Amino acid sequence: MGVSPVVSMHSEPPWWCTQRVTGGFEGVFASDPEGLRRTTEGANEMGNERTVKNLKTTYTGESKAIVRNRLFAEIADSEGYPQIGRLFRAVAEAECVHAKNALVMLGEMKGTEENLRFAFESEMRAKNTHYPEFIREAEAEEDRKASQMFSRARDVEERHGQLYRSALDSLMKEELMVYHVCEVCGYVAENTVPDTCPICMATRDHFKKVV
């Protein structure tokens, strides 16, 4: 299986910018009532339905802009425009602030144990519900590249769920793990980098250390 080109992200995002974004709120929450409950639980206290909707839209749009601007920065760097790359990265960090503020106002930030449970459940929903549908539709339209990408993502989501479950089971332990992320498919390895990624077969030099 071939390995797709990788875009390496050099800058480290603030903690609030590492939250997983699965897509537009309307599309995700249509089949994710628990996610909707958590998101609106705190926001409903504000008693302003339109503002709550706008906060959700802000979070979604700003989160997309973060990823997009970081990719733009990498392209600018590769084309010999380091100043433009810095600009894109700076704006990406600014968008992180906006996304964080919207998420906090929506009441989405909980304690670590609840966050782990929610993250685990979200990964399982993506694996069992969202990605199988995406794969079926891509195959029906004979889009093999999209089907392969969705299939890899589905398998990686299962791995993410395993990591979250393990973290929940050992929440009180003081063991610090070092994680390595495959920049081709998103597989996460604990402590030791595999010779090849078990999902996409990328070689070990495609893994990025996260501390």
LOVEXDREN-100749 format. One record per residue (C-alpha): residue in one letter; residue number from 1; x, y, z. Coordinates in nm, 2 decimals, always signed. Each point is the difference from the previous one (the first is absolute). Example, Ala and Ser with C-alpha at 12.3 -4.5 7.8 and 13.67 -1.06 7.14 Angstrom:
BEGIN
<node res="A" n="1" u="+1.23" v="-0.45" w="+0.78"/>
<node res="S" n="2" u="+0.14" v="+0.34" w="-0.07"/>
***
This chain:
BEGIN
<node res="M" n="1" u="+0.00" v="+0.00" w="+0.00"/>
<node res="G" n="2" u="+0.14" v="+0.33" w="-0.10"/>
<node res="V" n="3" u="+0.06" v="+0.29" w="+0.24"/>
<node res="S" n="4" u="-0.14" v="+0.34" w="-0.08"/>
<node res="P" n="5" u="+0.20" v="+0.32" w="+0.03"/>
<node res="V" n="6" u="+0.01" v="+0.14" w="+0.35"/>
<node res="V" n="7" u="-0.02" v="+0.36" w="+0.11"/>
<node res="S" n="8" u="+0.20" v="+0.04" w="+0.32"/>
<node res="M" n="9" u="-0.14" v="+0.24" w="+0.27"/>
<node res="H" n="10" u="+0.29" v="+0.17" w="+0.17"/>
<node res="S" n="11" u="-0.18" v="+0.23" w="+0.25"/>
<node res="E" n="12" u="-0.16" v="-0.14" w="+0.31"/>
<node res="P" n="13" u="-0.36" v="+0.11" w="+0.06"/>
<node res="P" n="14" u="-0.13" v="+0.11" w="+0.34"/>
<node res="W" n="15" u="-0.18" v="-0.27" w="+0.19"/>
<node res="W" n="16" u="-0.35" v="+0.13" w="-0.10"/>
<node res="C" n="17" u="+0.09" v="-0.03" w="-0.37"/>
<node res="T" n="18" u="+0.06" v="-0.37" w="+0.02"/>
<node res="Q" n="19" u="-0.37" v="-0.08" w="+0.04"/>
<node res="R" n="20" u="-0.12" v="-0.24" w="-0.26"/>
<node res="V" n="21" u="-0.23" v="+0.17" w="-0.26"/>
<node res="T" n="22" u="-0.22" v="-0.24" w="-0.19"/>
<node res="G" n="23" u="-0.18" v="+0.24" w="-0.23"/>
<node res="G" n="24" u="-0.30" v="+0.23" w="+0.00"/>
<node res="F" n="25" u="-0.21" v="+0.01" w="+0.32"/>
<node res="E" n="26" u="-0.33" v="-0.07" w="-0.19"/>
<node res="G" n="27" u="+0.13" v="-0.31" w="-0.18"/>
<node res="V" n="28" u="+0.18" v="-0.15" w="+0.30"/>
<node res="F" n="29" u="-0.28" v="+0.06" w="+0.26"/>
<node res="A" n="30" u="-0.27" v="-0.13" w="-0.23"/>
<node res="S" n="31" u="+0.11" v="-0.35" w="+0.10"/>
<node res="D" n="32" u="+0.18" v="+0.10" w="+0.33"/>
<node res="P" n="33" u="-0.27" v="+0.11" w="+0.26"/>
<node res="E" n="34" u="+0.25" v="-0.04" w="+0.29"/>
<node res="G" n="35" u="+0.24" v="+0.24" w="-0.17"/>
<node res="L" n="36" u="-0.28" v="+0.24" w="-0.05"/>
<node res="R" n="37" u="-0.10" v="-0.03" w="+0.36"/>
<node res="R" n="38" u="+0.35" v="+0.07" w="+0.13"/>
<node res="T" n="39" u="+0.05" v="+0.29" w="-0.24"/>
<node res="T" n="40" u="-0.33" v="+0.17" w="+0.08"/>
<node res="E" n="41" u="-0.02" v="-0.08" w="+0.37"/>
<node res="G" n="42" u="+0.20" v="+0.30" w="+0.11"/>
<node res="A" n="43" u="-0.10" v="+0.22" w="-0.29"/>
<node res="N" n="44" u="-0.37" v="-0.04" w="+0.06"/>
<node res="E" n="45" u="+0.05" v="+0.18" w="+0.33"/>
<node res="M" n="46" u="+0.06" v="+0.31" w="-0.20"/>
<node res="G" n="47" u="-0.35" v="-0.02" w="-0.13"/>
<node res="N" n="48" u="+0.08" v="+0.13" w="-0.34"/>
<node res="E" n="49" u="-0.06" v="-0.26" w="-0.27"/>
<node res="R" n="50" u="+0.14" v="+0.21" w="-0.29"/>
<node res="T" n="51" u="+0.31" v="+0.08" w="+0.19"/>
<node res="V" n="52" u="+0.06" v="-0.36" w="+0.08"/>
<node res="K" n="53" u="-0.03" v="-0.09" w="-0.37"/>
<node res="N" n="54" u="+0.24" v="+0.27" w="-0.09"/>
<node res="L" n="55" u="+0.25" v="-0.12" w="+0.26"/>
<node res="K" n="56" u="-0.02" v="-0.35" w="-0.15"/>
<node res="T" n="57" u="+0.06" v="+0.14" w="-0.35"/>
<node res="T" n="58" u="+0.29" v="+0.21" w="+0.13"/>
<node res="Y" n="59" u="+0.16" v="-0.30" w="+0.16"/>
<node res="T" n="60" u="-0.03" v="-0.21" w="-0.31"/>
<node res="G" n="61" u="+0.12" v="+0.27" w="-0.24"/>
<node res="E" n="62" u="+0.29" v="+0.11" w="+0.21"/>
<node res="S" n="63" u="+0.11" v="-0.37" w="+0.05"/>
<node res="K" n="64" u="+0.01" v="-0.05" w="-0.37"/>
<node res="A" n="65" u="+0.19" v="+0.32" w="-0.05"/>
<node res="I" n="66" u="+0.27" v="-0.12" w="+0.25"/>
<node res="V" n="67" u="+0.07" v="-0.31" w="-0.21"/>
<node res="R" n="68" u="-0.02" v="+0.18" w="-0.33"/>
<node res="N" n="69" u="+0.23" v="+0.28" w="+0.10"/>
<node res="R" n="70" u="+0.26" v="-0.24" w="+0.13"/>
<node res="L" n="71" u="+0.00" v="-0.18" w="-0.33"/>
<node res="F" n="72" u="+0.02" v="+0.33" w="-0.18"/>
<node res="A" n="73" u="+0.31" v="+0.08" w="+0.21"/>
<node res="E" n="74" u="+0.17" v="-0.32" w="-0.10"/>
<node res="I" n="75" u="-0.06" v="+0.07" w="-0.36"/>
<node res="A" n="76" u="+0.13" v="+0.35" w="+0.03"/>
<node res="D" n="77" u="+0.32" v="-0.13" w="+0.17"/>
<node res="S" n="78" u="+0.05" v="-0.26" w="-0.27"/>
<node res="E" n="79" u="-0.03" v="+0.26" w="-0.27"/>
<node res="G" n="80" u="+0.25" v="+0.23" w="+0.17"/>
<node res="Y" n="81" u="-0.23" v="+0.25" w="+0.17"/>
<node res="P" n="82" u="+0.10" v="-0.03" w="+0.37"/>
<node res="Q" n="83" u="-0.17" v="+0.33" w="+0.10"/>
<node res="I" n="84" u="-0.33" v="-0.11" w="-0.16"/>
<node res="G" n="85" u="+0.04" v="-0.33" w="+0.19"/>
<node res="R" n="86" u="+0.04" v="+0.19" w="+0.32"/>
<node res="L" n="87" u="-0.31" v="+0.20" w="-0.07"/>
<node res="F" n="88" u="-0.21" v="-0.30" w="-0.06"/>
<node res="R" n="89" u="+0.12" v="-0.16" w="+0.32"/>
<node res="A" n="90" u="-0.06" v="+0.31" w="+0.20"/>
<node res="V" n="91" u="-0.36" v="+0.03" w="-0.13"/>
<node res="A" n="92" u="-0.05" v="-0.37" w="+0.07"/>
<node res="E" n="93" u="+0.10" v="+0.06" w="+0.36"/>
<node res="A" n="94" u="-0.25" v="+0.29" w="+0.01"/>
<node res="E" n="95" u="-0.27" v="-0.22" w="-0.13"/>
<node res="C" n="96" u="+0.08" v="-0.24" w="+0.28"/>
<node res="V" n="97" u="-0.09" v="+0.28" w="+0.25"/>
<node res="H" n="98" u="-0.33" v="+0.05" w="-0.17"/>
<node res="A" n="99" u="-0.08" v="-0.37" w="-0.01"/>
<node res="K" n="100" u="+0.09" v="-0.04" w="+0.36"/>
<node res="N" n="101" u="-0.21" v="+0.29" w="+0.11"/>
<node res="A" n="102" u="-0.31" v="-0.13" w="-0.18"/>
<node res="L" n="103" u="+0.05" v="-0.35" w="+0.14"/>
<node res="V" n="104" u="+0.03" v="+0.12" w="+0.35"/>
<node res="M" n="105" u="-0.31" v="+0.21" w="-0.04"/>
<node res="L" n="106" u="-0.19" v="-0.30" w="-0.12"/>
<node res="G" n="107" u="+0.08" v="-0.18" w="+0.32"/>
<node res="E" n="108" u="+0.20" v="-0.28" w="-0.18"/>
<node res="M" n="109" u="+0.30" v="+0.00" w="+0.23"/>
<node res="K" n="110" u="-0.04" v="-0.26" w="+0.28"/>
<node res="G" n="111" u="+0.22" v="-0.19" w="+0.24"/>
<node res="T" n="112" u="+0.26" v="-0.24" w="-0.13"/>
<node res="E" n="113" u="-0.19" v="-0.32" w="+0.07"/>
<node res="E" n="114" u="-0.31" v="+0.12" w="-0.17"/>
<node res="N" n="115" u="+0.20" v="+0.13" w="-0.29"/>
<node res="L" n="116" u="+0.16" v="-0.33" w="-0.04"/>
<node res="R" n="117" u="-0.33" v="-0.18" w="+0.00"/>
<node res="F" n="118" u="-0.15" v="+0.24" w="-0.25"/>
<node res="A" n="119" u="+0.31" v="-0.03" w="-0.22"/>
<node res="F" n="120" u="-0.02" v="-0.38" w="+0.01"/>
<node res="E" n="121" u="-0.37" v="+0.00" w="-0.09"/>
<node res="S" n="122" u="+0.06" v="+0.24" w="-0.28"/>
<node res="E" n="123" u="+0.27" v="-0.21" w="-0.15"/>
<node res="M" n="124" u="-0.22" v="-0.31" w="+0.01"/>
<node res="R" n="125" u="-0.29" v="+0.19" w="-0.17"/>
<node res="A" n="126" u="+0.23" v="+0.11" w="-0.27"/>
<node res="K" n="127" u="+0.13" v="-0.35" w="-0.05"/>
<node res="N" n="128" u="-0.33" v="-0.18" w="+0.01"/>
<node res="T" n="129" u="-0.23" v="+0.25" w="-0.15"/>
<node res="H" n="130" u="+0.15" v="+0.29" w="-0.19"/>
<node res="Y" n="131" u="+0.29" v="-0.15" w="-0.19"/>
<node res="P" n="132" u="-0.18" v="-0.32" w="-0.11"/>
<node res="E" n="133" u="-0.26" v="+0.22" w="-0.17"/>
<node res="F" n="134" u="+0.28" v="+0.22" w="-0.16"/>
<node res="I" n="135" u="+0.17" v="-0.32" w="-0.13"/>
<node res="R" n="136" u="-0.32" v="-0.13" w="-0.15"/>
<node res="E" n="137" u="-0.07" v="+0.32" w="-0.18"/>
<node res="A" n="138" u="+0.35" v="+0.04" w="-0.13"/>
<node res="E" n="139" u="+0.00" v="-0.36" w="-0.13"/>
<node res="A" n="140" u="-0.34" v="+0.06" w="-0.16"/>
<node res="E" n="141" u="+0.15" v="+0.30" w="-0.18"/>
<node res="E" n="142" u="+0.32" v="-0.20" w="-0.08"/>
<node res="D" n="143" u="+0.22" v="+0.24" w="+0.18"/>
<node res="R" n="144" u="+0.27" v="-0.23" w="+0.11"/>
<node res="K" n="145" u="+0.23" v="+0.26" w="+0.15"/>
<node res="A" n="146" u="-0.27" v="+0.14" w="+0.22"/>
<node res="S" n="147" u="-0.11" v="-0.36" w="+0.09"/>
<node res="Q" n="148" u="+0.35" v="-0.09" w="+0.11"/>
<node res="M" n="149" u="+0.04" v="+0.32" w="+0.20"/>
<node res="F" n="150" u="-0.33" v="-0.06" w="+0.18"/>
<node res="S" n="151" u="+0.09" v="-0.36" w="+0.06"/>
<node res="R" n="152" u="+0.33" v="+0.10" w="+0.16"/>
<node res="A" n="153" u="-0.17" v="+0.26" w="+0.21"/>
<node res="R" n="154" u="-0.26" v="-0.25" w="+0.12"/>
<node res="D" n="155" u="+0.28" v="-0.24" w="+0.11"/>
<node res="V" n="156" u="+0.20" v="+0.27" w="+0.17"/>
<node res="E" n="157" u="-0.31" v="+0.12" w="+0.19"/>
<node res="E" n="158" u="-0.02" v="-0.35" w="+0.15"/>
<node res="R" n="159" u="+0.36" v="+0.04" w="+0.12"/>
<node res="H" n="160" u="-0.08" v="+0.35" w="+0.14"/>
<node res="G" n="161" u="-0.29" v="-0.16" w="+0.19"/>
<node res="Q" n="162" u="+0.23" v="-0.27" w="+0.14"/>
<node res="L" n="163" u="+0.24" v="+0.27" w="+0.13"/>
<node res="Y" n="164" u="-0.28" v="+0.20" w="+0.16"/>
<node res="R" n="165" u="-0.13" v="-0.32" w="+0.17"/>
<node res="S" n="166" u="+0.34" v="-0.09" w="+0.13"/>
<node res="A" n="167" u="+0.05" v="+0.36" w="+0.13"/>
<node res="L" n="168" u="-0.33" v="-0.03" w="+0.18"/>
<node res="D" n="169" u="+0.09" v="-0.33" w="+0.16"/>
<node res="S" n="170" u="+0.33" v="+0.14" w="+0.13"/>
<node res="L" n="171" u="-0.11" v="+0.36" w="+0.07"/>
<node res="M" n="172" u="+0.16" v="+0.00" w="+0.35"/>
<node res="K" n="173" u="+0.33" v="-0.14" w="-0.11"/>
<node res="E" n="174" u="+0.29" v="+0.24" w="-0.03"/>
<node res="E" n="175" u="+0.15" v="-0.16" w="-0.31"/>
<node res="L" n="176" u="+0.09" v="+0.24" w="-0.27"/>
<node res="M" n="177" u="-0.03" v="-0.13" w="-0.36"/>
<node res="V" n="178" u="+0.18" v="+0.13" w="-0.31"/>
<node res="Y" n="179" u="-0.22" v="-0.01" w="-0.31"/>
<node res="H" n="180" u="+0.10" v="-0.01" w="-0.36"/>
<node res="V" n="181" u="-0.25" v="+0.09" w="-0.27"/>
<node res="C" n="182" u="+0.01" v="-0.13" w="-0.36"/>
<node res="E" n="183" u="-0.02" v="+0.31" w="-0.22"/>
<node res="V" n="184" u="-0.14" v="-0.21" w="-0.28"/>
<node res="C" n="185" u="-0.31" v="-0.16" w="+0.16"/>
<node res="G" n="186" u="-0.01" v="+0.13" w="+0.36"/>
<node res="Y" n="187" u="+0.08" v="-0.33" w="+0.18"/>
<node res="V" n="188" u="+0.14" v="+0.06" w="+0.35"/>
<node res="A" n="189" u="+0.27" v="-0.21" w="+0.15"/>
<node res="E" n="190" u="+0.10" v="-0.01" w="+0.37"/>
<node res="N" n="191" u="+0.36" v="+0.04" w="+0.10"/>
<node res="T" n="192" u="+0.16" v="-0.20" w="-0.28"/>
<node res="V" n="193" u="-0.02" v="+0.09" w="-0.37"/>
<node res="P" n="194" u="-0.09" v="-0.30" w="-0.21"/>
<node res="D" n="195" u="+0.21" v="-0.08" w="-0.30"/>
<node res="T" n="196" u="-0.31" v="+0.04" w="-0.22"/>
<node res="C" n="197" u="-0.34" v="+0.14" w="+0.08"/>
<node res="P" n="198" u="-0.25" v="-0.29" w="+0.06"/>
<node res="I" n="199" u="-0.27" v="+0.20" w="-0.19"/>
<node res="C" n="200" u="+0.16" v="+0.15" w="-0.30"/>
<node res="M" n="201" u="+0.35" v="-0.17" w="+0.00"/>
<node res="A" n="202" u="+0.18" v="+0.34" w="+0.01"/>
<node res="T" n="203" u="+0.36" v="-0.04" w="+0.11"/>
<node res="R" n="204" u="+0.12" v="+0.12" w="+0.35"/>
<node res="D" n="205" u="+0.13" v="+0.33" w="-0.14"/>
<node res="H" n="206" u="-0.36" v="+0.11" w="-0.06"/>
<node res="F" n="207" u="-0.07" v="+0.00" w="+0.38"/>
<node res="K" n="208" u="+0.00" v="+0.32" w="+0.20"/>
<node res="K" n="209" u="+0.08" v="+0.00" w="+0.37"/>
<node res="V" n="210" u="-0.26" v="+0.17" w="+0.22"/>
<node res="V" n="211" u="+0.09" v="+0.08" w="+0.36"/>
***
